[in-house]
Amino acid sequence: MQFVLSLLWLGALLAQAVSSDPAAVFAKGQAALTRGDLQEAESDFKSVLSIDPSSLPARANLGVVYMRRNDWAHALEEFRAAERLAPGNPGLELNIGLTYFRQNDFADAIKPFESVLSAHPDSVQARYLLGLSQLALEQYVNAAGTLKPLWQSQANNMAYLYVLALSADKAGQADLEKTALDHLYEIGANSAECHLFLGRAWLARQRDEEAIQELQKAAEINPNLPFVHYSLGTAYAAKGDYATAKGEFLRDIQIEPSFASDYDQLGAICLKLDAINDAERNCAKAIQLDPKLTSSYFALAKIYLSKHLYPQALRMINTVDNLDASSASAHYLKAEILVQMNRREEAKTEFALSSQLRQSARDRLEQQVSGTGAVDAQMGLGAAR
């Protein structure tokens, strides 16, 4: 028994020695991260930081742990803290940009990617992600110009060919678009991915029947391919076939239950089908997954207005205004809510602003499901969402 107690005592001493040695704890955390044990890795990196708060490797690796969990907000917090320790570090800047990107915050993603590309012009990752961010922001000429130099390394990447073709089409560069689509068809043959991207290309042209034909082929080959059923849902919704569209979005949720746009579009469709409670539930879920999804806040404002819940409606539409102050339809809806709250002078201001914006800005909130922008940018990363 005395021998057993001695071993236990020795083990405790060794554990204490390891826990007080930041290098040993960091190595243990790095090994845990490598094998995918995120809980242990997080614990070890936090232990290192409790001993040495200025440990750049521990801070950066803790950010990676959160990225692996898709916890983008905490990942960004750690990478920003690491950046203060090592300003301009390309690896950190790339990860900072990626955390913004994965939260659909493409405007804030651009600067870190540009920073990496300025220091390392040959960085494929930074150039690709910068081009996707520009595409999401509808900066099509910039996106085409950023993506085109990647042809040599990415010409066999169908996702790349798709976003290049889409950018070129929107930028009015017909020759580049044709080259990209022709090569996409050449290397993709009859793969599900090829039909998916061709279907998306037809969607961008508002050619819904051709889009549905291609997307159905993709679904027949691989019914579990991400974005296929979502894209079919957008095509059917554009045709006004809301019941079929709803079924497609529900199928896509079974494949990827954390894709916010599915719930967003389901909310819009349920509104059209007068399923108000279902619309409310889906929009709330969309916002939970993507707190910057303006269309779901807008839909909730309409729902609460219809339920005479005016303070809640006003809170939702104010959130839209904070995220997108240029939406004419948002200001018009806000005016309607203010009228119901007997705040008529404020309503008058909002009606006037809505009228002004309708003459000067293109409004997205009341468009039918289009499936462009953020979704196409995320598709550029490949099958993983």
C-alpha positions in Angstrom: 0.0 0.0 0.0 2.9 2.4 0.9 4.4 1.7 -2.6 1.1 2.6 -4.3 0.8 5.8 -2.3 4.4 6.7 -3.3 3.5 6.3 -6.9 0.5 8.4 -6.6 2.5 11.1 -4.8 5.2 11.0 -7.5 2.5 11.2 -10.2 1.0 14.2 -8.5 4.4 15.9 -8.4 5.0 15.3 -12.1 1.5 16.6 -13.0 2.2 19.7 -10.9 5.6 20.2 -12.7 4.0 19.9 -16.1 1.2 22.3 -15.2 3.7 25.0 -14.1 5.8 24.6 -17.3 4.0 26.7 -20.1 6.0 25.0 -22.8 5.0 21.5 -21.6 1.3 22.5 -21.3 1.4 24.2 -24.7 2.9 21.0 -26.3 0.2 18.9 -24.7 -2.5 21.3 -26.0 -1.0 21.3 -29.5 -1.0 17.5 -29.5 -4.6 17.5 -28.4 -5.5 20.0 -31.2 -3.7 17.8 -33.7 -5.8 14.7 -32.8 -9.0 16.7 -32.6 -9.5 16.8 -28.9 -10.8 20.4 -28.8 -11.9 20.3 -25.1 -8.4 19.4 -23.9 -6.7 21.7 -26.3 -8.8 24.6 -25.1 -8.1 23.8 -21.5 -4.3 23.6 -22.1 -4.1 26.8 -24.1 -6.1 28.6 -21.4 -3.7 27.2 -18.8 -0.7 28.6 -20.7 -2.4 32.0 -20.9 -3.1 32.0 -17.2 0.7 31.6 -16.6 1.8 33.8 -19.6 -0.9 36.1 -20.9 1.5 37.3 -23.7 1.9 33.8 -25.2 1.3 34.4 -28.9 1.2 30.7 -29.9 -1.3 29.9 -27.1 -3.5 32.8 -28.1 -3.4 32.0 -31.8 -4.0 28.2 -31.2 -6.9 29.0 -28.9 -8.4 30.9 -31.8 -8.0 27.9 -34.0 -9.8 25.8 -31.4 -12.8 28.1 -31.7 -12.6 28.1 -35.5 -12.8 24.3 -35.5 -16.0 24.7 -33.5 -17.4 27.3 -35.8 -17.4 29.7 -32.9 -16.4 32.6 -35.0 -17.0 35.4 -32.5 -14.7 33.9 -29.9 -12.1 33.0 -32.5 -12.0 36.6 -33.7 -11.6 37.8 -30.1 -8.5 35.5 -29.7 -7.0 36.4 -33.0 -7.5 40.1 -32.4 -5.7 39.7 -29.0 -2.9 37.8 -30.8 -2.7 40.6 -33.3 -2.0 43.1 -30.6 1.0 41.0 -29.7 2.2 40.6 -33.3 0.7 43.3 -35.5 0.7 42.5 -39.2 1.4 38.8 -38.8 0.1 37.3 -42.1 -1.2 34.1 -40.5 -3.2 36.0 -38.0 -4.5 38.4 -40.6 -5.6 35.5 -42.8 -7.5 33.9 -39.9 -9.0 37.3 -38.9 -10.3 37.7 -42.4 -11.6 34.2 -42.5 -13.6 34.6 -39.2 -15.2 37.7 -40.6 -15.9 35.8 -43.9 -17.5 32.9 -42.2 -19.8 35.3 -40.3 -20.8 36.8 -43.7 -19.1 40.1 -42.7 -17.4 40.5 -46.0 -16.8 44.2 -45.7 -14.6 43.7 -42.6 -13.0 40.6 -44.2 -11.5 42.6 -47.1 -8.9 44.6 -45.2 -7.1 41.6 -43.5 -7.0 39.8 -46.9 -5.6 42.8 -48.6 -3.0 43.1 -45.9 -1.8 39.6 -46.4 -1.8 40.0 -50.2 0.2 43.2 -50.0 2.9 41.5 -48.0 2.7 38.2 -49.9 1.3 38.8 -53.5 1.6 35.0 -54.2 -0.7 34.0 -51.4 -3.4 31.9 -53.1 -5.6 31.8 -50.0 -5.6 35.5 -49.4 -6.3 36.3 -53.1 -9.1 33.7 -53.3 -10.8 34.8 -50.1 -10.5 38.5 -51.1 -12.1 37.7 -54.5 -15.0 35.8 -52.8 -15.5 38.7 -50.4 -15.6 41.2 -53.3 -18.1 38.9 -55.1 -20.4 38.8 -52.0 -20.3 42.6 -51.9 -21.2 42.7 -55.6 -17.9 44.3 -56.5 -17.8 42.3 -59.6 -15.1 44.0 -61.6 -12.8 43.8 -58.6 -13.7 40.2 -57.9 -13.0 39.2 -61.5 -9.7 41.0 -61.4 -8.7 39.4 -58.1 -9.7 35.9 -59.1 -8.4 35.7 -62.7 -4.7 35.4 -61.7 -5.5 32.2 -59.8 -6.2 30.3 -63.0 -2.9 28.6 -63.1 -3.3 27.0 -59.7 -7.1 26.7 -59.5 -8.2 25.8 -63.0 -9.2 22.3 -61.9 -11.3 23.7 -59.0 -14.9 23.8 -60.1 -15.9 26.1 -57.3 -13.3 28.6 -58.5 -14.4 28.3 -62.1 -18.0 29.0 -61.0 -17.2 32.1 -58.9 -14.9 33.4 -61.7 -17.6 32.9 -64.3 -20.2 34.6 -62.1 -17.9 37.6 -61.4 -17.0 37.9 -65.1 -20.7 37.7 -66.2 -21.7 40.4 -63.7 -18.7 42.5 -64.7 -19.6 42.3 -68.4 -16.5 40.2 -69.3 -18.2 37.7 -71.6 -15.0 36.1 -72.9 -13.7 35.3 -69.4 -17.1 34.0 -68.4 -17.3 31.7 -71.4 -13.7 30.4 -70.8 -14.5 29.6 -67.2 -17.8 27.9 -67.9 -16.4 25.9 -70.8 -13.6 24.6 -68.7 -16.0 23.9 -65.8 -18.0 21.7 -68.1 -14.9 20.1 -69.6 -13.4 19.0 -66.3 -16.7 18.3 -64.5 -18.3 16.2 -67.2 -21.5 14.8 -65.6 -20.5 15.2 -62.0 -23.1 16.4 -59.5 -20.9 19.4 -58.7 -20.7 20.5 -62.4 -24.5 20.4 -62.7 -24.9 22.3 -59.4 -22.6 25.1 -60.6 -24.2 25.2 -64.1 -27.6 25.4 -62.4 -26.4 28.3 -60.2 -25.2 30.0 -63.4 -28.6 29.8 -64.9 -30.1 31.1 -61.6 -27.9 34.1 -61.9 -29.5 34.8 -65.3 -33.0 34.3 -63.9 -33.5 31.3 -66.2 -35.3 29.2 -63.7 -36.4 26.3 -65.9 -32.8 25.7 -67.2 -31.6 26.0 -63.6 -34.0 23.4 -62.3 -33.0 21.0 -65.0 -29.3 21.2 -64.1 -30.0 21.2 -60.3 -32.3 18.1 -60.6 -29.5 16.3 -62.4 -27.1 17.2 -59.6 -29.6 16.0 -57.0 -30.1 12.6 -58.8 -26.4 12.0 -58.8 -25.8 13.2 -55.2 -28.9 14.0 -53.3 -26.8 15.0 -50.3 -24.6 17.5 -52.0 -24.6 20.8 -50.1 -26.4 23.7 -51.8 -28.3 21.5 -54.3 -31.7 21.5 -52.5 -31.2 25.1 -51.4 -30.6 26.1 -55.0 -33.7 24.2 -56.1 -35.7 26.0 -53.4 -34.5 29.4 -54.7 -35.5 28.4 -58.3 -39.0 27.1 -57.3 -39.5 30.2 -55.1 -38.6 32.5 -58.0 -41.3 30.7 -60.1 -43.9 31.2 -57.3 -44.1 27.5 -56.5 -43.7 28.0 -52.8 -44.9 24.6 -51.6 -42.2 22.8 -53.7 -39.6 25.4 -52.6 -40.5 24.8 -49.0 -39.9 21.1 -49.4 -36.4 21.7 -51.0 -35.3 24.0 -48.2 -36.5 21.4 -45.6 -34.4 18.8 -47.4 -31.4 21.0 -47.3 -31.8 21.5 -43.6 -31.6 17.7 -43.2 -28.2 17.8 -44.9 -26.8 20.9 -43.1 -29.0 22.0 -40.1 -26.8 25.0 -39.4 -27.1 26.8 -42.7 -28.9 30.1 -41.8 -30.1 30.9 -45.3 -32.4 27.8 -45.4 -34.3 29.1 -42.4 -34.3 32.6 -43.7 -35.8 31.5 -47.0 -38.3 29.2 -45.2 -39.4 32.2 -43.2 -40.1 34.2 -46.3 -42.0 31.4 -47.9 -44.1 30.7 -44.8 -45.0 34.3 -44.9 -46.2 34.0 -48.5 -48.2 30.9 -47.5 -49.7 32.7 -44.5 -48.1 30.3 -42.0 -47.2 33.2 -39.7 -46.0 31.1 -36.7 -43.8 28.9 -38.8 -42.4 32.0 -40.5 -41.6 33.6 -37.1 -39.9 30.4 -35.8 -37.8 30.0 -39.0 -36.7 33.7 -39.0 -35.7 33.5 -35.3 -33.6 30.4 -36.1 -31.9 32.1 -39.0 -31.0 35.1 -36.8 -29.7 32.8 -34.1 -27.3 31.3 -36.7 -26.5 34.5 -38.5 -27.1 37.7 -36.4 -26.6 39.9 -39.4 -29.2 38.4 -41.6 -31.3 41.6 -42.4 -34.0 39.8 -44.3 -35.0 37.7 -41.3 -35.2 40.8 -39.1 -37.3 42.5 -41.8 -39.6 39.5 -41.9 -40.0 39.4 -38.2 -40.8 43.1 -38.2 -43.6 42.4 -40.6 -44.8 39.5 -38.5 -44.9 41.5 -35.3 -46.7 44.3 -37.1 -49.4 41.9 -38.3 -49.7 40.7 -34.7 -50.0 44.3 -33.4 -46.8 43.8 -31.4 -45.5 47.2 -32.3 -42.6 47.6 -29.9 -41.2 44.3 -31.0 -41.7 45.2 -34.6 -39.9 48.5 -34.1 -37.0 46.8 -32.5 -36.6 44.4 -35.4 -36.8 47.1 -38.0 -34.4 49.3 -36.1 -31.9 46.4 -36.3 -32.4 46.3 -40.0 -31.7 50.0 -40.2 -28.5 49.5 -38.1 -27.3 46.8 -40.5 -28.5 48.4 -43.8 -29.6 52.1 -43.6 -30.1 52.2 -47.4 -33.2 50.0 -47.6 -36.2 51.9 -48.9 -38.6 49.1 -47.9 -37.2 49.0 -44.4 -37.8 52.7 -43.9 -41.3 52.3 -45.3 -42.1 49.5 -43.0 -40.7 51.5 -40.1 -43.0 54.3 -41.0 -46.0 52.0 -41.0 -45.1 50.7 -37.5 -44.7 54.3 -36.2 -48.1 55.2 -37.6 -49.6 52.4 -35.5 -47.7 53.7 -32.5 -49.2 57.2 -33.1 -45.7 58.6 -33.7 -46.8 60.4 -36.8 -44.0 63.0 -37.2 -41.4 60.3 -37.1 -43.4 58.2 -39.5 -43.6 61.2 -41.9 -39.8 61.4 -41.9 -39.5 57.7 -42.6 -42.0 57.8 -45.5 -40.0 60.7 -47.0 -36.7 58.8 -46.6 -38.2 55.7 -48.1 -39.3 57.7 -51.2 -35.9 59.3 -51.6 -34.1 55.9 -51.3 -36.4 54.2 -53.9 -35.2 56.8 -56.4 -31.5 56.3 -55.7 -30.8 52.8 -54.4 -31.6 49.3 -55.3 -33.5 47.5 -52.5 -32.8 43.9 -51.7 -35.1 43.2 -48.8 -38.3 42.7 -50.9 -36.7 40.8 -53.8 -37.7 37.3 -54.2 -35.3 34.6 -53.2 -32.2 35.0 -55.4 -29.6 32.8 -53.7 -26.7 35.1 -54.7 -24.2 37.2 -52.8 -23.2 35.6 -49.5 -24.3 32.1 -50.6 -22.2 32.2 -53.8 -19.2 33.4 -51.8 -19.6 30.6 -49.3 -20.0 28.1 -52.2 -16.6 29.3 -53.4 -15.0 27.6 -50.4 -16.2 24.3 -51.8 -18.7 21.7 -50.4 -18.0 22.5 -46.7 -20.3 25.2 -45.2 
